Amino acid sequence: VLVKLIRVLAHLAMDPSAGAHLSERAEAESLLAILETCTLDQSEELMLNAAAAVTNITFYRAPPPTPGRDVRGVLAHPERLVSCLTPLLLHDNEEAVVEA
């Protein structure tokens, strides 16, 4: 069920308005938690779909922070985002490299 839900989020994020909205949601950081805690060997399908969702969501740049409004979502922590995607970029699995 989780894989299907993440796949739906990845597809929704391809729409400009939905993608922009998802990029600002703090809940989207759950995708990073999945990438941090799972491995491709454990659950390849979950990891690939989480990576696809993250890359689709990060396509839409969050608006810059303004007084009283912080950046939220997966773009709020660029170092964390990079550390989650780097292992996929360096993996032997070609599909993981493409998704990351």
LINDA-V781777 format. One record per residue. N is the residue number from 1. PHI is phi in radians with two decimals (none if undefined). OMEGA is omega in radians with two decimals (none if undefined). BURIAL is + if it has 9 or more other ideal C-beta (glycine too) atoms within 8 Angstrom, else -. Layout:
N PHI OMEGA BURIAL
N PHI OMEGA BURIAL
//
This chain:
1 none -3.12 -
2 -1.10 3.13 -
3 -1.08 -3.14 +
4 -1.16 3.10 -
5 -1.11 3.12 -
6 -1.15 3.10 +
7 -1.10 3.09 +
8 -1.09 3.10 -
9 -1.06 3.14 +
10 -1.08 3.13 +
11 -1.23 3.09 -
12 -1.06 -3.08 +
13 -1.19 3.09 +
14 -1.33 3.06 -
15 -1.37 -3.07 -
16 -0.97 -3.10 -
17 -1.27 3.11 -
18 -1.19 3.13 +
19 -1.10 3.11 +
20 -1.12 3.12 +
21 -1.14 3.14 -
22 -1.13 -3.11 +
23 -1.16 -3.12 +
24 -1.67 -3.06 +
25 -1.49 3.10 +
26 -1.10 -3.14 -
27 -1.11 3.14 -
28 -1.14 3.10 +
29 -1.14 3.07 +
30 -1.06 3.09 -
31 -1.12 3.09 +
32 -1.16 3.10 +
33 -1.08 3.09 -
34 -1.12 3.14 +
35 -1.14 3.14 +
36 -1.33 -2.99 +
37 -1.71 -3.12 -
38 -1.77 3.04 +
39 -2.22 3.10 -
40 -1.10 3.13 +
41 -1.19 3.14 -
42 -1.27 -3.06 -
43 -2.58 -3.06 -
44 -1.07 -3.09 +
45 -1.09 3.11 -
46 -1.10 -3.12 +
47 -1.11 -3.12 +
48 -1.12 3.12 +
49 -1.23 3.09 +
50 -1.14 3.11 +
51 -1.13 3.11 +
52 -1.10 3.13 +
53 -1.11 -3.14 +
54 -1.09 -3.11 +
55 -1.19 3.07 +
56 -1.16 -3.13 +
57 -1.18 -3.09 +
58 -1.32 3.06 +
59 -1.10 -3.11 -
60 -1.67 -3.09 +
61 -1.27 3.08 -
62 -1.22 3.09 +
63 -1.10 -3.13 -
64 -1.10 3.14 -
65 -1.13 3.08 -
66 -2.16 3.12 -
67 -0.95 -3.14 -
68 1.48 -3.14 -
69 -2.37 3.13 -
70 -1.61 3.02 -
71 -1.30 3.12 -
72 -2.16 3.08 -
73 1.55 -3.05 +
74 -1.18 3.13 +
75 -1.47 -3.13 +
76 -1.27 -3.10 +
77 -2.25 -3.06 +
78 -1.06 3.13 -
79 -1.14 3.12 -
80 -1.13 3.13 +
81 -1.05 3.14 +
82 -1.13 -3.13 -
83 -1.18 3.09 -
84 -1.37 -3.06 +
85 -1.53 -3.10 +
86 -1.00 3.12 +
87 -1.05 3.12 -
88 -1.24 3.12 +
89 -1.15 -3.09 +
90 -1.70 -3.08 -
91 -1.41 3.10 +
92 -1.25 -3.12 -
93 -1.25 -3.09 +
94 -1.09 -3.14 -
95 -1.14 3.09 -
96 -1.14 3.13 +
97 -1.11 -3.12 +
98 -1.15 -3.11 -
99 -1.18 -3.12 +
100 -1.35 none +
//
